[in-house]
């Protein structure tokens, strides 16, 4: 194969690669070049297989088969009646549990003992702050140090 034939093959591979998205053009060029040079004698061709990629290998785990029901479970829309920490604290407000002053730690202990749900005080503290800003709770400093919260009437 002479230089002119090689240059023509490169031009054809480049024009084929130009028809795919930018992120795939280098791979398309190499694939087109391999396909165009396939007819050449193997001794003349420098590459007969895809280039080896160095570094981490991509995971070759097969995709998990999912039923339609499993897919719907994962993608269903939220109904608004979640059982997240904010809604749990709001349900305690609505039930009257905050009619007497309570700390964040009191609430964590109550949720753990009565409902079997564990939250760290650091996880509930921002919720108390949001409920304070929303006007659902009021707070004041206790003599022992932490803030105590009480429901706003």
N, C-alpha and C positions, 0 to 999 in steps of 0.2 A: 504494500500500500504506500503510495507516494504522499507527499505533503499536501498536494491539492485535494486528493481524496479525503485525507484526514481533516483538512480545514472544512470541506463540504459537510462531512459527518458532524463536526462540531456545530456548524451553523444550523443544520437540521435539528440537532438535539436542543440547541438554544431556542429555536422557534417553537418546538414542542413544549419546552419548559415554560415559555412565556404565556402559554394559555391556561396555566393553573395559578391559584393564589400565591402571593409573594412568599408566604411562609413555607410553601411546599416546592418552590422552584428548584432548589439545589438538589433535592431528592429526585424530582422529575427529570432533571437534566441527566443525572447519573443513570437513571433507569432507561431513558431514551437512548443514551449513548451505548448502554449495554445491549439494548434491543437492536440498534443499528449495526453494532459490531458483531452480532451473534453469527452472522454468516462468514466472518473472517476465520482464518485458520487459527486454532487455539495457541499455536506458538507465537503468532504475531500479536495476539490480544494480551494486554497486560492484566486485565481484570475480567474474569468470567463469572465471578460471584459478587454479591453486594459487598461494599466495603465493611471492614470490621470496625466496630465502634468500641473505643476504649473507655474505661470508667465503669460506673455502676450499670448493672444490667437492669433492664426494665422487668418488672414483675410479670411473669407469664402465667399467673393464676387464671384459671378459666372463670368467666363471669358466672356469678351465682344465679341459678335459675330461680325466677320468682313467678309466683302465680299472680293473676290479676287482682285477687283479693289482697295479697300482701302489698302490692304496689299501691292500691287504693288506701290501705291503712297508713302508709307512709306519707301519702300526698294529700290526705283529706284536709279540708279547711278547718281552722279552729272555730269552735262554736261560741267562744266567749266565756264559757263556764269552766275555766281551767282551775286546777288545784295547785297553782304556783304559790310561792310564799306570800305575795301581795294579797291574793284572794283569800288565803288562810287567815291573815291578820285582819283583813276587812270583815271576814265572817265572825272573828272574835269581837270586833267592834260592834257589829250588828247584834250579837248575842248578849251584849252587856258585860262582857268580861272586863272591859276597860272602864267600867263604872267606878272602880277604885284604882288608885295609881299603880301602874305596873312598869317594871324595867324591861329592857330588851332581853336580858337574861331570864327574867320570869317567863316571858313569852316563849323563849326557846325551850325551857324546862316543861312548860305546859304542853306545847306541841309534841314534845318527845313522850311525855307520860300519857297524855290523853289520846293522842292520835297516832303515835308511833312514828312521827316524822322528825328527823333530826336536821336542824339548821344551826350553823354557827352564829354567834351574835354578830360577827362581821358580815354575815350574809343577810341578816334581817335589818341591820342598822340603817342602810340606805332606804329601805322600804318605810321605816318609821319616819325618816326625814321627808320623804315624798308625801306621806300621809299627813305630816305636820304642815307642809306647804299647801296641800290641798284642803286644809281646814278640817280634816276628819279627826285629828288628834291634837292635843295640847301637851306641852311638857314644861317641867320645871326641875331645877336641880334638887336632888335629895340631900339630906344632911350627910349621908354616908358617901356621897360623891357622884353616883351615876344619875343620868336623867331619868325621871319617871314620867310616864305618859298616861293621859286620861282622855277618854272620849269626849268630843265636843258635842254638846246638846243641840 
